Amino acid sequence: MRSRFRRSSFWPCSGGARERLREQVAKLKELRKEDQDELSRLRADINALVRVVNQSTLEHRQLYGVDSN
């Protein structure tokens, strides 16, 4: 599908500025990808921590006879 904008009208700047913008966009895309990867790891860590806390709570209740009511 053809764009209705000509490239020169879409990028109203010089060739050097256009290239810097492209580099900045590429860098931001890479940073966004890295952030998404980190968020995935953190979400997995949260699930693991919840399991550990639940297990510790259960063991505490069993050891000390704490009633959950």
mmCIF file of the N, C-alpha and C atoms, coordinates in Angstrom:
data_MODEL
# 
_entry.id   MODEL 
# 
loop_
_atom_site.group_PDB 
_atom_site.id 
_atom_site.type_symbol 
_atom_site.label_atom_id 
_atom_site.label_alt_id 
_atom_site.label_comp_id 
_atom_site.label_asym_id 
_atom_site.label_entity_id 
_atom_site.label_seq_id 
_atom_site.pdbx_PDB_ins_code 
_atom_site.Cartn_x 
_atom_site.Cartn_y 
_atom_site.Cartn_z 
_atom_site.occupancy 
_atom_site.B_iso_or_equiv 
_atom_site.pdbx_formal_charge 
_atom_site.auth_seq_id 
_atom_site.auth_comp_id 
_atom_site.auth_asym_id 
_atom_site.auth_atom_id 
_atom_site.pdbx_PDB_model_num 
ATOM 1   N N  . MET A 1 1  ? 0.831  -1.172  0.000  1.00 0.00 ? 1  MET A N  1 
ATOM 2   C CA . MET A 1 1  ? 0.000  0.000   0.000  1.00 0.00 ? 1  MET A CA 1 
ATOM 3   C C  . MET A 1 1  ? 0.880  1.241   0.000  1.00 0.00 ? 1  MET A C  1 
ATOM 4   N N  . ARG A 1 2  ? 0.582  2.157   -0.834 1.00 0.00 ? 2  ARG A N  1 
ATOM 5   C CA . ARG A 1 2  ? 1.389  3.362   -0.949 1.00 0.00 ? 2  ARG A CA 1 
ATOM 6   C C  . ARG A 1 2  ? 0.974  4.378   0.093  1.00 0.00 ? 2  ARG A C  1 
ATOM 7   N N  . SER A 1 3  ? 1.958  5.053   0.608  1.00 0.00 ? 3  SER A N  1 
ATOM 8   C CA . SER A 1 3  ? 1.684  6.124   1.556  1.00 0.00 ? 3  SER A CA 1 
ATOM 9   C C  . SER A 1 3  ? 1.203  7.347   0.806  1.00 0.00 ? 3  SER A C  1 
ATOM 10  N N  . ARG A 1 4  ? 0.293  8.061   1.385  1.00 0.00 ? 4  ARG A N  1 
ATOM 11  C CA . ARG A 1 4  ? -0.185 9.268   0.723  1.00 0.00 ? 4  ARG A CA 1 
ATOM 12  C C  . ARG A 1 4  ? 0.741  10.449  0.966  1.00 0.00 ? 4  ARG A C  1 
ATOM 13  N N  . PHE A 1 5  ? 1.730  10.267  1.835  1.00 0.00 ? 5  PHE A N  1 
ATOM 14  C CA . PHE A 1 5  ? 2.703  11.318  2.107  1.00 0.00 ? 5  PHE A CA 1 
ATOM 15  C C  . PHE A 1 5  ? 3.993  11.026  1.367  1.00 0.00 ? 5  PHE A C  1 
ATOM 16  N N  . ARG A 1 6  ? 4.527  12.041  0.766  1.00 0.00 ? 6  ARG A N  1 
ATOM 17  C CA . ARG A 1 6  ? 5.852  11.867  0.192  1.00 0.00 ? 6  ARG A CA 1 
ATOM 18  C C  . ARG A 1 6  ? 6.853  11.908  1.329  1.00 0.00 ? 6  ARG A C  1 
ATOM 19  N N  . ARG A 1 7  ? 7.927  11.219  1.172  1.00 0.00 ? 7  ARG A N  1 
ATOM 20  C CA . ARG A 1 7  ? 8.931  11.127  2.214  1.00 0.00 ? 7  ARG A CA 1 
ATOM 21  C C  . ARG A 1 7  ? 9.427  12.508  2.652  1.00 0.00 ? 7  ARG A C  1 
ATOM 22  N N  . SER A 1 8  ? 9.606  13.392  1.714  1.00 0.00 ? 8  SER A N  1 
ATOM 23  C CA . SER A 1 8  ? 10.121 14.712  2.066  1.00 0.00 ? 8  SER A CA 1 
ATOM 24  C C  . SER A 1 8  ? 9.116  15.516  2.883  1.00 0.00 ? 8  SER A C  1 
ATOM 25  N N  . SER A 1 9  ? 7.821  15.287  2.674  1.00 0.00 ? 9  SER A N  1 
ATOM 26  C CA . SER A 1 9  ? 6.834  16.021  3.466  1.00 0.00 ? 9  SER A CA 1 
ATOM 27  C C  . SER A 1 9  ? 6.632  15.373  4.828  1.00 0.00 ? 9  SER A C  1 
ATOM 28  N N  . PHE A 1 10 ? 6.867  14.080  4.912  1.00 0.00 ? 10 PHE A N  1 
ATOM 29  C CA . PHE A 1 10 ? 6.711  13.385  6.186  1.00 0.00 ? 10 PHE A CA 1 
ATOM 30  C C  . PHE A 1 10 ? 7.866  13.699  7.128  1.00 0.00 ? 10 PHE A C  1 
ATOM 31  N N  . TRP A 1 11 ? 9.052  13.836  6.590  1.00 0.00 ? 11 TRP A N  1 
ATOM 32  C CA . TRP A 1 11 ? 10.244 14.154  7.374  1.00 0.00 ? 11 TRP A CA 1 
ATOM 33  C C  . TRP A 1 11 ? 10.684 15.578  7.015  1.00 0.00 ? 11 TRP A C  1 
ATOM 34  N N  . PRO A 1 12 ? 10.113 16.573  7.658  1.00 0.00 ? 12 PRO A N  1 
ATOM 35  C CA . PRO A 1 12 ? 10.452 17.953  7.303  1.00 0.00 ? 12 PRO A CA 1 
ATOM 36  C C  . PRO A 1 12 ? 11.778 18.398  7.921  1.00 0.00 ? 12 PRO A C  1 
ATOM 37  N N  . CYS A 1 13 ? 12.836 17.704  7.573  1.00 0.00 ? 13 CYS A N  1 
ATOM 38  C CA . CYS A 1 13 ? 14.146 18.070  8.108  1.00 0.00 ? 13 CYS A CA 1 
ATOM 39  C C  . CYS A 1 13 ? 15.220 17.639  7.113  1.00 0.00 ? 13 CYS A C  1 
ATOM 40  N N  . SER A 1 14 ? 16.431 18.057  7.383  1.00 0.00 ? 14 SER A N  1 
ATOM 41  C CA . SER A 1 14 ? 17.536 17.743  6.483  1.00 0.00 ? 14 SER A CA 1 
ATOM 42  C C  . SER A 1 14 ? 17.923 16.272  6.582  1.00 0.00 ? 14 SER A C  1 
ATOM 43  N N  . GLY A 1 15 ? 18.746 15.836  5.644  1.00 0.00 ? 15 GLY A N  1 
ATOM 44  C CA . GLY A 1 15 ? 19.177 14.437  5.617  1.00 0.00 ? 15 GLY A CA 1 
ATOM 45  C C  . GLY A 1 15 ? 19.901 14.004  6.875  1.00 0.00 ? 15 GLY A C  1 
ATOM 46  N N  . GLY A 1 16 ? 20.763 14.884  7.415  1.00 0.00 ? 16 GLY A N  1 
ATOM 47  C CA . GLY A 1 16 ? 21.491 14.537  8.636  1.00 0.00 ? 16 GLY A CA 1 
ATOM 48  C C  . GLY A 1 16 ? 20.568 14.405  9.835  1.00 0.00 ? 16 GLY A C  1 
ATOM 49  N N  . ALA A 1 17 ? 19.626 15.325  9.938  1.00 0.00 ? 17 ALA A N  1 
ATOM 50  C CA . ALA A 1 17 ? 18.674 15.262  11.044 1.00 0.00 ? 17 ALA A CA 1 
ATOM 51  C C  . ALA A 1 17 ? 17.787 14.033  10.912 1.00 0.00 ? 17 ALA A C  1 
ATOM 52  N N  . ARG A 1 18 ? 17.420 13.710  9.686  1.00 0.00 ? 18 ARG A N  1 
ATOM 53  C CA . ARG A 1 18 ? 16.590 12.532  9.428  1.00 0.00 ? 18 ARG A CA 1 
ATOM 54  C C  . ARG A 1 18 ? 17.322 11.264  9.870  1.00 0.00 ? 18 ARG A C  1 
ATOM 55  N N  . GLU A 1 19 ? 18.593 11.196  9.547  1.00 0.00 ? 19 GLU A N  1 
ATOM 56  C CA . GLU A 1 19 ? 19.385 10.021  9.936  1.00 0.00 ? 19 GLU A CA 1 
ATOM 57  C C  . GLU A 1 19 ? 19.510 9.930   11.459 1.00 0.00 ? 19 GLU A C  1 
ATOM 58  N N  . ARG A 1 20 ? 19.712 11.062  12.121 1.00 0.00 ? 20 ARG A N  1 
ATOM 59  C CA . ARG A 1 20 ? 19.791 11.054  13.592 1.00 0.00 ? 20 ARG A CA 1 
ATOM 60  C C  . ARG A 1 20 ? 18.457 10.599  14.198 1.00 0.00 ? 20 ARG A C  1 
ATOM 61  N N  . LEU A 1 21 ? 17.356 11.045  13.609 1.00 0.00 ? 21 LEU A N  1 
ATOM 62  C CA . LEU A 1 21 ? 16.049 10.609  14.098 1.00 0.00 ? 21 LEU A CA 1 
ATOM 63  C C  . LEU A 1 21 ? 15.875 9.103   13.928 1.00 0.00 ? 21 LEU A C  1 
ATOM 64  N N  . ARG A 1 22 ? 16.294 8.584   12.794 1.00 0.00 ? 22 ARG A N  1 
ATOM 65  C CA . ARG A 1 22 ? 16.192 7.131   12.568 1.00 0.00 ? 22 ARG A CA 1 
ATOM 66  C C  . ARG A 1 22 ? 17.022 6.364   13.594 1.00 0.00 ? 22 ARG A C  1 
ATOM 67  N N  . GLU A 1 23 ? 18.242 6.862   13.863 1.00 0.00 ? 23 GLU A N  1 
ATOM 68  C CA . GLU A 1 23 ? 19.101 6.206   14.850 1.00 0.00 ? 23 GLU A CA 1 
ATOM 69  C C  . GLU A 1 23 ? 18.469 6.262   16.238 1.00 0.00 ? 23 GLU A C  1 
ATOM 70  N N  . GLN A 1 24 ? 17.881 7.402   16.571 1.00 0.00 ? 24 GLN A N  1 
ATOM 71  C CA . GLN A 1 24 ? 17.241 7.541   17.873 1.00 0.00 ? 24 GLN A CA 1 
ATOM 72  C C  . GLN A 1 24 ? 16.033 6.610   17.990 1.00 0.00 ? 24 GLN A C  1 
ATOM 73  N N  . VAL A 1 25 ? 15.243 6.511   16.933 1.00 0.00 ? 25 VAL A N  1 
ATOM 74  C CA . VAL A 1 25 ? 14.091 5.613   16.942 1.00 0.00 ? 25 VAL A CA 1 
ATOM 75  C C  . VAL A 1 25 ? 14.556 4.167   17.109 1.00 0.00 ? 25 VAL A C  1 
ATOM 76  N N  . ALA A 1 26 ? 15.605 3.781   16.403 1.00 0.00 ? 26 ALA A N  1 
ATOM 77  C CA . ALA A 1 26 ? 16.130 2.415   16.526 1.00 0.00 ? 26 ALA A CA 1 
ATOM 78  C C  . ALA A 1 26 ? 16.616 2.158   17.946 1.00 0.00 ? 26 ALA A C  1 
ATOM 79  N N  . LYS A 1 27 ? 17.294 3.132   18.537 1.00 0.00 ? 27 LYS A N  1 
ATOM 80  C CA . LYS A 1 27 ? 17.789 2.983   19.910 1.00 0.00 ? 27 LYS A CA 1 
ATOM 81  C C  . LYS A 1 27 ? 16.614 2.850   20.883 1.00 0.00 ? 27 LYS A C  1 
ATOM 82  N N  . LEU A 1 28 ? 15.583 3.667   20.702 1.00 0.00 ? 28 LEU A N  1 
ATOM 83  C CA . LEU A 1 28 ? 14.420 3.601   21.586 1.00 0.00 ? 28 LEU A CA 1 
ATOM 84  C C  . LEU A 1 28 ? 13.685 2.271   21.447 1.00 0.00 ? 28 LEU A C  1 
ATOM 85  N N  . LYS A 1 29 ? 13.615 1.742   20.229 1.00 0.00 ? 29 LYS A N  1 
ATOM 86  C CA . LYS A 1 29 ? 12.987 0.434   20.036 1.00 0.00 ? 29 LYS A CA 1 
ATOM 87  C C  . LYS A 1 29 ? 13.764 -0.648  20.768 1.00 0.00 ? 29 LYS A C  1 
ATOM 88  N N  . GLU A 1 30 ? 15.092 -0.571  20.713 1.00 0.00 ? 30 GLU A N  1 
ATOM 89  C CA . GLU A 1 30 ? 15.925 -1.553  21.410 1.00 0.00 ? 30 GLU A CA 1 
ATOM 90  C C  . GLU A 1 30 ? 15.743 -1.434  22.922 1.00 0.00 ? 30 GLU A C  1 
ATOM 91  N N  . LEU A 1 31 ? 15.701 -0.209  23.432 1.00 0.00 ? 31 LEU A N  1 
ATOM 92  C CA . LEU A 1 31 ? 15.490 -0.008  24.865 1.00 0.00 ? 31 LEU A CA 1 
ATOM 93  C C  . LEU A 1 31 ? 14.122 -0.541  25.295 1.00 0.00 ? 31 LEU A C  1 
ATOM 94  N N  . ARG A 1 32 ? 13.114 -0.344  24.467 1.00 0.00 ? 32 ARG A N  1 
ATOM 95  C CA . ARG A 1 32 ? 11.779 -0.845  24.774 1.00 0.00 ? 32 ARG A CA 1 
ATOM 96  C C  . ARG A 1 32 ? 11.778 -2.364  24.824 1.00 0.00 ? 32 ARG A C  1 
ATOM 97  N N  . LYS A 1 33 ? 12.478 -2.995  23.897 1.00 0.00 ? 33 LYS A N  1 
ATOM 98  C CA . LYS A 1 33 ? 12.578 -4.455  23.888 1.00 0.00 ? 33 LYS A CA 1 
ATOM 99  C C  . LYS A 1 33 ? 13.265 -4.948  25.157 1.00 0.00 ? 33 LYS A C  1 
ATOM 100 N N  . GLU A 1 34 ? 14.349 -4.273  25.560 1.00 0.00 ? 34 GLU A N  1 
ATOM 101 C CA . GLU A 1 34 ? 15.056 -4.653  26.783 1.00 0.00 ? 34 GLU A CA 1 
ATOM 102 C C  . GLU A 1 34 ? 14.156 -4.491  28.003 1.00 0.00 ? 34 GLU A C  1 
ATOM 103 N N  . ASP A 1 35 ? 13.382 -3.417  28.039 1.00 0.00 ? 35 ASP A N  1 
ATOM 104 C CA . ASP A 1 35 ? 12.456 -3.198  29.147 1.00 0.00 ? 35 ASP A CA 1 
ATOM 105 C C  . ASP A 1 35 ? 11.388 -4.277  29.196 1.00 0.00 ? 35 ASP A C  1 
ATOM 106 N N  . GLN A 1 36 ? 10.878 -4.680  28.039 1.00 0.00 ? 36 GLN A N  1 
ATOM 107 C CA . GLN A 1 36 ? 9.874  -5.742  28.004 1.00 0.00 ? 36 GLN A CA 1 
ATOM 108 C C  . GLN A 1 36 ? 10.452 -7.058  28.509 1.00 0.00 ? 36 GLN A C  1 
ATOM 109 N N  . ASP A 1 37 ? 11.704 -7.335  28.134 1.00 0.00 ? 37 ASP A N  1 
ATOM 110 C CA . ASP A 1 37 ? 12.358 -8.555  28.615 1.00 0.00 ? 37 ASP A CA 1 
ATOM 111 C C  . ASP A 1 37 ? 12.527 -8.519  30.133 1.00 0.00 ? 37 ASP A C  1 
ATOM 112 N N  . GLU A 1 38 ? 12.936 -7.365  30.654 1.00 0.00 ? 38 GLU A N  1 
ATOM 113 C CA . GLU A 1 38 ? 13.112 -7.229  32.104 1.00 0.00 ? 38 GLU A CA 1 
ATOM 114 C C  . GLU A 1 38 ? 11.778 -7.378  32.831 1.00 0.00 ? 38 GLU A C  1 
ATOM 115 N N  . LEU A 1 39 ? 10.732 -6.792  32.288 1.00 0.00 ? 39 LEU A N  1 
ATOM 116 C CA . LEU A 1 39 ? 9.409  -6.931  32.911 1.00 0.00 ? 39 LEU A CA 1 
ATOM 117 C C  . LEU A 1 39 ? 8.954  -8.387  32.934 1.00 0.00 ? 39 LEU A C  1 
ATOM 118 N N  . SER A 1 40 ? 9.252  -9.126  31.891 1.00 0.00 ? 40 SER A N  1 
ATOM 119 C CA . SER A 1 40 ? 8.902  -10.551 31.866 1.00 0.00 ? 40 SER A CA 1 
ATOM 120 C C  . SER A 1 40 ? 9.633  -11.303 32.970 1.00 0.00 ? 40 SER A C  1 
ATOM 121 N N  . ARG A 1 41 ? 10.922 -10.998 33.133 1.00 0.00 ? 41 ARG A N  1 
ATOM 122 C CA . ARG A 1 41 ? 11.693 -11.650 34.201 1.00 0.00 ? 41 ARG A CA 1 
ATOM 123 C C  . ARG A 1 41 ? 11.149 -11.273 35.577 1.00 0.00 ? 41 ARG A C  1 
ATOM 124 N N  . LEU A 1 42 ? 10.799 -10.019 35.771 1.00 0.00 ? 42 LEU A N  1 
ATOM 125 C CA . LEU A 1 42 ? 10.271 -9.580  37.057 1.00 0.00 ? 42 LEU A CA 1 
ATOM 126 C C  . LEU A 1 42 ? 8.925  -10.234 37.359 1.00 0.00 ? 42 LEU A C  1 
ATOM 127 N N  . ARG A 1 43 ? 8.087  -10.379 36.351 1.00 0.00 ? 43 ARG A N  1 
ATOM 128 C CA . ARG A 1 43 ? 6.799  -11.049 36.558 1.00 0.00 ? 43 ARG A CA 1 
ATOM 129 C C  . ARG A 1 43 ? 7.012  -12.508 36.975 1.00 0.00 ? 43 ARG A C  1 
ATOM 130 N N  . ALA A 1 44 ? 7.974  -13.152 36.370 1.00 0.00 ? 44 ALA A N  1 
ATOM 131 C CA . ALA A 1 44 ? 8.288  -14.537 36.752 1.00 0.00 ? 44 ALA A CA 1 
ATOM 132 C C  . ALA A 1 44 ? 8.815  -14.579 38.185 1.00 0.00 ? 44 ALA A C  1 
ATOM 133 N N  . ASP A 1 45 ? 9.623  -13.598 38.563 1.00 0.00 ? 45 ASP A N  1 
ATOM 134 C CA . ASP A 1 45 ? 10.138 -13.534 39.930 1.00 0.00 ? 45 ASP A CA 1 
ATOM 135 C C  . ASP A 1 45 ? 9.010  -13.343 40.934 1.00 0.00 ? 45 ASP A C  1 
ATOM 136 N N  . ILE A 1 46 ? 8.026  -12.527 40.592 1.00 0.00 ? 46 ILE A N  1 
ATOM 137 C CA . ILE A 1 46 ? 6.894  -12.295 41.494 1.00 0.00 ? 46 ILE A CA 1 
ATOM 138 C C  . ILE A 1 46 ? 6.161  -13.601 41.759 1.00 0.00 ? 46 ILE A C  1 
ATOM 139 N N  . ASN A 1 47 ? 5.922  -14.370 40.705 1.00 0.00 ? 47 ASN A N  1 
ATOM 140 C CA . ASN A 1 47 ? 5.233  -15.655 40.884 1.00 0.00 ? 47 ASN A CA 1 
ATOM 141 C C  . ASN A 1 47 ? 6.023  -16.583 41.800 1.00 0.00 ? 47 ASN A C  1 
ATOM 142 N N  . ALA A 1 48 ? 7.329  -16.614 41.637 1.00 0.00 ? 48 ALA A N  1 
ATOM 143 C CA . ALA A 1 48 ? 8.168  -17.465 42.487 1.00 0.00 ? 48 ALA A CA 1 
ATOM 144 C C  . ALA A 1 48 ? 8.124  -16.975 43.934 1.00 0.00 ? 48 ALA A C  1 
ATOM 145 N N  . LEU A 1 49 ? 8.176  -15.676 44.139 1.00 0.00 ? 49 LEU A N  1 
ATOM 146 C CA . LEU A 1 49 ? 8.126  -15.130 45.494 1.00 0.00 ? 49 LEU A CA 1 
ATOM 147 C C  . LEU A 1 49 ? 6.789  -15.412 46.172 1.00 0.00 ? 49 LEU A C  1 
ATOM 148 N N  . VAL A 1 50 ? 5.702  -15.330 45.439 1.00 0.00 ? 50 VAL A N  1 
ATOM 149 C CA . VAL A 1 50 ? 4.387  -15.633 46.007 1.00 0.00 ? 50 VAL A CA 1 
ATOM 150 C C  . VAL A 1 50 ? 4.327  -17.085 46.463 1.00 0.00 ? 50 VAL A C  1 
ATOM 151 N N  . ARG A 1 51 ? 4.882  -17.979 45.672 1.00 0.00 ? 51 ARG A N  1 
ATOM 152 C CA . ARG A 1 51 ? 4.902  -19.395 46.071 1.00 0.00 ? 51 ARG A CA 1 
ATOM 153 C C  . ARG A 1 51 ? 5.706  -19.595 47.350 1.00 0.00 ? 51 ARG A C  1 
ATOM 154 N N  . VAL A 1 52 ? 6.845  -18.922 47.458 1.00 0.00 ? 52 VAL A N  1 
ATOM 155 C CA . VAL A 1 52 ? 7.688  -19.057 48.651 1.00 0.00 ? 52 VAL A CA 1 
ATOM 156 C C  . VAL A 1 52 ? 6.977  -18.508 49.881 1.00 0.00 ? 52 VAL A C  1 
ATOM 157 N N  . VAL A 1 53 ? 6.343  -17.353 49.744 1.00 0.00 ? 53 VAL A N  1 
ATOM 158 C CA . VAL A 1 53 ? 5.624  -16.762 50.879 1.00 0.00 ? 53 VAL A CA 1 
ATOM 159 C C  . VAL A 1 53 ? 4.473  -17.669 51.304 1.00 0.00 ? 53 VAL A C  1 
ATOM 160 N N  . ASN A 1 54 ? 3.734  -18.195 50.343 1.00 0.00 ? 54 ASN A N  1 
ATOM 161 C CA . ASN A 1 54 ? 2.636  -19.098 50.682 1.00 0.00 ? 54 ASN A CA 1 
ATOM 162 C C  . ASN A 1 54 ? 3.140  -20.345 51.404 1.00 0.00 ? 54 ASN A C  1 
ATOM 163 N N  . GLN A 1 55 ? 4.238  -20.901 50.927 1.00 0.00 ? 55 GLN A N  1 
ATOM 164 C CA . GLN A 1 55 ? 4.813  -22.090 51.565 1.00 0.00 ? 55 GLN A CA 1 
ATOM 165 C C  . GLN A 1 55 ? 5.283  -21.760 52.982 1.00 0.00 ? 55 GLN A C  1 
ATOM 166 N N  . SER A 1 56 ? 5.927  -20.624 53.147 1.00 0.00 ? 56 SER A N  1 
ATOM 167 C CA . SER A 1 56 ? 6.404  -20.213 54.476 1.00 0.00 ? 56 SER A CA 1 
ATOM 168 C C  . SER A 1 56 ? 5.243  -19.982 55.429 1.00 0.00 ? 56 SER A C  1 
ATOM 169 N N  . THR A 1 57 ? 4.176  -19.388 54.940 1.00 0.00 ? 57 THR A N  1 
ATOM 170 C CA . THR A 1 57 ? 2.996  -19.152 55.769 1.00 0.00 ? 57 THR A CA 1 
ATOM 171 C C  . THR A 1 57 ? 2.386  -20.477 56.215 1.00 0.00 ? 57 THR A C  1 
ATOM 172 N N  . LEU A 1 58 ? 2.287  -21.407 55.293 1.00 0.00 ? 58 LEU A N  1 
ATOM 173 C CA . LEU A 1 58 ? 1.742  -22.725 55.627 1.00 0.00 ? 58 LEU A CA 1 
ATOM 174 C C  . LEU A 1 58 ? 2.609  -23.418 56.673 1.00 0.00 ? 58 LEU A C  1 
ATOM 175 N N  . GLU A 1 59 ? 3.916  -23.386 56.498 1.00 0.00 ? 59 GLU A N  1 
ATOM 176 C CA . GLU A 1 59 ? 4.816  -24.022 57.467 1.00 0.00 ? 59 GLU A CA 1 
ATOM 177 C C  . GLU A 1 59 ? 4.720  -23.342 58.826 1.00 0.00 ? 59 GLU A C  1 
ATOM 178 N N  . HIS A 1 60 ? 4.612  -22.039 58.848 1.00 0.00 ? 60 HIS A N  1 
ATOM 179 C CA . HIS A 1 60 ? 4.486  -21.303 60.105 1.00 0.00 ? 60 HIS A CA 1 
ATOM 180 C C  . HIS A 1 60 ? 3.215  -21.727 60.840 1.00 0.00 ? 60 HIS A C  1 
ATOM 181 N N  . ARG A 1 61 ? 2.126  -21.817 60.112 1.00 0.00 ? 61 ARG A N  1 
ATOM 182 C CA . ARG A 1 61 ? 0.862  -22.222 60.728 1.00 0.00 ? 61 ARG A CA 1 
ATOM 183 C C  . ARG A 1 61 ? 0.934  -23.644 61.272 1.00 0.00 ? 61 ARG A C  1 
ATOM 184 N N  . GLN A 1 62 ? 1.618  -24.530 60.533 1.00 0.00 ? 62 GLN A N  1 
ATOM 185 C CA . GLN A 1 62 ? 1.744  -25.907 60.987 1.00 0.00 ? 62 GLN A CA 1 
ATOM 186 C C  . GLN A 1 62 ? 2.643  -26.004 62.218 1.00 0.00 ? 62 GLN A C  1 
ATOM 187 N N  . LEU A 1 63 ? 3.733  -25.247 62.249 1.00 0.00 ? 63 LEU A N  1 
ATOM 188 C CA . LEU A 1 63 ? 4.667  -25.311 63.362 1.00 0.00 ? 63 LEU A CA 1 
ATOM 189 C C  . LEU A 1 63 ? 4.096  -24.700 64.627 1.00 0.00 ? 63 LEU A C  1 
ATOM 190 N N  . TYR A 1 64 ? 3.399  -23.601 64.506 1.00 0.00 ? 64 TYR A N  1 
ATOM 191 C CA . TYR A 1 64 ? 2.952  -22.870 65.681 1.00 0.00 ? 64 TYR A CA 1 
ATOM 192 C C  . TYR A 1 64 ? 1.463  -23.034 65.963 1.00 0.00 ? 64 TYR A C  1 
ATOM 193 N N  . GLY A 1 65 ? 0.806  -23.856 65.182 1.00 0.00 ? 65 GLY A N  1 
ATOM 194 C CA . GLY A 1 65 ? -0.595 -24.137 65.428 1.00 0.00 ? 65 GLY A CA 1 
ATOM 195 C C  . GLY A 1 65 ? -1.477 -22.912 65.286 1.00 0.00 ? 65 GLY A C  1 
ATOM 196 N N  . VAL A 1 66 ? -1.099 -22.010 64.420 1.00 0.00 ? 66 VAL A N  1 
ATOM 197 C CA . VAL A 1 66 ? -1.878 -20.790 64.226 1.00 0.00 ? 66 VAL A CA 1 
ATOM 198 C C  . VAL A 1 66 ? -3.116 -21.129 63.404 1.00 0.00 ? 66 VAL A C  1 
ATOM 199 N N  . ASP A 1 67 ? -4.260 -20.707 63.923 1.00 0.00 ? 67 ASP A N  1 
ATOM 200 C CA . ASP A 1 67 ? -5.509 -20.958 63.216 1.00 0.00 ? 67 ASP A CA 1 
ATOM 201 C C  . ASP A 1 67 ? -5.711 -19.849 62.187 1.00 0.00 ? 67 ASP A C  1 
ATOM 202 N N  . SER A 1 68 ? -6.152 -20.213 61.006 1.00 0.00 ? 68 SER A N  1 
ATOM 203 C CA . SER A 1 68 ? -6.326 -19.220 59.947 1.00 0.00 ? 68 SER A CA 1 
ATOM 204 C C  . SER A 1 68 ? -7.601 -18.400 60.119 1.00 0.00 ? 68 SER A C  1 
ATOM 205 N N  . ASN A 1 69 ? -8.456 -18.738 61.088 1.00 0.00 ? 69 ASN A N  1 
ATOM 206 C CA . ASN A 1 69 ? -9.697 -18.001 61.300 1.00 0.00 ? 69 ASN A CA 1 
ATOM 207 C C  . ASN A 1 69 ? -9.517 -16.861 62.225 1.00 0.00 ? 69 ASN A C  1 
# 
